[in-house]
Each structure stands twice: as C-alpha cells, then as structure tokens.
Amino acid sequence: MPSSPAPFDDEDRPTGPVQDSESLLAEGRRFQYEQGIPPLLGREPRFWPWALLAGLLVAISLGIELFWPLPGRHGPLPSCEHVTVGTASCQRVPQTPPHMAH
C-alpha cells in the first residue's frame, strides 16, 4: 500500500537549513544599528490592561442582560386600555370598527 503524499510540494520546502530565530533577531539588530535606526522606545506591550478591559466589558454586558432585561422577553407589553396605575410602559392597540369585529 503506498504511503500518503507529503503535505508540501517540493517547491514549498526550504532549499537549505532554516535559520533559527535568534540569528534572525541578531541580524535585524545589526541592520538597525548599521542604518542608524534607534531602538524602540518605551516598554513591551502589557497584557493585563487589555484583560481587565475585556473583563469589565463582559461584566457590563452581563449586568445589562441580567438587571435590565428587554421588555419583549417577558411577553408583549400590556395594552394601554387595561393599564394599572404605576405601569411604566404600555402598547397602543388600534381600535377595530364594530362592523369588522367577529
């Protein structure tokens, strides 16, 4: 039984040994020094501020979902004809003419 073909074509394979990342970084630093490019200013990016922002946005979203639910989730709004005192929202229902009522 023949083995399965290689996942890469011959043209996709590197022709020589692949340089490791440390030599690539050293080459980049050397080029940067030779060209007079100053090193990056500041410090490395930080993960925690973004994680805290994501957590805050999730907490706000859950708070809105749990403590400020949409009115349609608990059934339709009551019609304004049968509104009790203290109802904040109601729905106007169009009046049907008597001859159209069944």
LUMLUM-464831 format. One record per residue (C-alpha): residue number from 1; residue in one letter; x, y, z. Coordinates in nm, 3 decimals, always signed. Layout:
<numis>
[NUM; 'a'; [X; Y; Z]],
...
</numis>
This chain:
<numis>
[1; 'm'; [+0.000; +0.000; +0.000]],
[2; 'p'; [+0.161; +0.331; -0.100]],
[3; 's'; [+0.213; +0.591; +0.168]],
[4; 's'; [+0.017; +0.914; +0.157]],
[5; 'p'; [+0.177; +1.200; -0.035]],
[6; 'a'; [+0.373; +1.464; +0.154]],
[7; 'p'; [+0.162; +1.766; +0.256]],
[8; 'f'; [+0.408; +2.003; +0.085]],
[9; 'd'; [+0.518; +2.020; -0.274]],
[10; 'd'; [+0.890; +2.020; -0.343]],
[11; 'e'; [+0.881; +2.389; -0.430]],
[12; 'd'; [+0.732; +2.475; -0.089]],
[13; 'r'; [+1.013; +2.313; +0.105]],
[14; 'p'; [+1.309; +2.526; +0.212]],
[15; 't'; [+1.617; +2.467; -0.001]],
[16; 'g'; [+1.862; +2.495; +0.285]],
[17; 'p'; [+1.865; +2.488; +0.662]],
[18; 'v'; [+1.622; +2.733; +0.822]],
[19; 'q'; [+1.789; +2.995; +1.040]],
[20; 'd'; [+1.680; +2.998; +1.398]],
[21; 's'; [+1.501; +3.297; +1.544]],
[22; 'e'; [+1.798; +3.419; +1.749]],
[23; 's'; [+2.017; +3.462; +1.442]],
[24; 'l'; [+1.732; +3.645; +1.264]],
[25; 'l'; [+1.692; +3.880; +1.558]],
[26; 'a'; [+2.067; +3.941; +1.575]],
[27; 'e'; [+2.071; +4.019; +1.203]],
[28; 'g'; [+1.784; +4.264; +1.250]],
[29; 'r'; [+1.961; +4.436; +1.540]],
[30; 'r'; [+2.281; +4.462; +1.335]],
[31; 'f'; [+2.092; +4.614; +1.039]],
[32; 'q'; [+1.915; +4.856; +1.273]],
[33; 'y'; [+2.250; +4.964; +1.420]],
[34; 'e'; [+2.416; +5.000; +1.077]],
[35; 'q'; [+2.131; +5.210; +0.940]],
[36; 'g'; [+2.119; +5.433; +1.248]],
[37; 'i'; [+1.762; +5.335; +1.336]],
[38; 'p'; [+1.704; +5.399; +1.708]],
[39; 'p'; [+1.569; +5.111; +1.916]],
[40; 'l'; [+1.202; +5.111; +2.002]],
[41; 'l'; [+1.119; +5.349; +2.282]],
[42; 'g'; [+0.902; +5.251; +2.574]],
[43; 'r'; [+0.838; +4.911; +2.716]],
[44; 'e'; [+0.692; +4.589; +2.586]],
[45; 'p'; [+0.315; +4.571; +2.543]],
[46; 'r'; [+0.127; +4.461; +2.850]],
[47; 'f'; [-0.147; +4.202; +2.860]],
[48; 'w'; [-0.320; +4.293; +3.186]],
[49; 'p'; [-0.482; +4.626; +3.087]],
[50; 'w'; [-0.648; +4.456; +2.789]],
[51; 'a'; [-0.758; +4.161; +3.001]],
[52; 'l'; [-0.908; +4.398; +3.260]],
[53; 'l'; [-1.087; +4.595; +2.987]],
[54; 'a'; [-1.227; +4.273; +2.840]],
[55; 'g'; [-1.343; +4.160; +3.185]],
[56; 'l'; [-1.507; +4.496; +3.250]],
[57; 'l'; [-1.693; +4.486; +2.919]],
[58; 'v'; [-1.813; +4.131; +2.988]],
[59; 'a'; [-1.931; +4.235; +3.336]],
[60; 'i'; [-2.120; +4.535; +3.192]],
[61; 's'; [-2.279; +4.314; +2.927]],
[62; 'l'; [-2.390; +4.057; +3.185]],
[63; 'g'; [-2.519; +4.331; +3.414]],
[64; 'i'; [-2.732; +4.476; +3.137]],
[65; 'e'; [-2.860; +4.131; +3.042]],
[66; 'l'; [-2.948; +4.028; +3.398]],
[67; 'f'; [-3.062; +4.351; +3.561]],
[68; 'w'; [-3.208; +4.545; +3.266]],
[69; 'p'; [-3.388; +4.284; +3.055]],
[70; 'l'; [-3.562; +4.378; +2.736]],
[71; 'p'; [-3.941; +4.410; +2.770]],
[72; 'g'; [-4.013; +4.155; +2.497]],
[73; 'r'; [-3.863; +3.870; +2.695]],
[74; 'h'; [-4.150; +3.862; +2.945]],
[75; 'g'; [-4.427; +3.871; +2.688]],
[76; 'p'; [-4.575; +4.166; +2.499]],
[77; 'l'; [-4.638; +4.499; +2.667]],
[78; 'p'; [-4.989; +4.536; +2.813]],
[79; 's'; [-5.240; +4.733; +2.608]],
[80; 'c'; [-5.299; +5.088; +2.724]],
[81; 'e'; [-5.672; +5.016; +2.780]],
[82; 'h'; [-5.602; +4.785; +3.072]],
[83; 'v'; [-5.318; +4.979; +3.230]],
[84; 't'; [-5.296; +4.979; +3.606]],
[85; 'v'; [-5.158; +5.273; +3.795]],
[86; 'g'; [-4.780; +5.258; +3.809]],
[87; 't'; [-4.728; +5.082; +3.477]],
[88; 'a'; [-4.434; +5.243; +3.303]],
[89; 's'; [-4.498; +5.113; +2.950]],
[90; 'c'; [-4.800; +5.012; +2.750]],
[91; 'q'; [-4.885; +4.934; +2.390]],
[92; 'r'; [-5.150; +5.115; +2.190]],
[93; 'v'; [-5.381; +4.870; +2.021]],
[94; 'p'; [-5.569; +5.001; +1.716]],
[95; 'q'; [-5.945; +5.008; +1.764]],
[96; 't'; [-6.132; +4.778; +1.528]],
[97; 'p'; [-6.460; +4.917; +1.394]],
[98; 'p'; [-6.770; +4.737; +1.531]],
[99; 'h'; [-6.872; +4.606; +1.188]],
[100; 'm'; [-6.533; +4.432; +1.146]],
[101; 'a'; [-6.532; +4.262; +1.486]],
[102; 'h'; [-6.638; +3.898; +1.482]],
</numis>
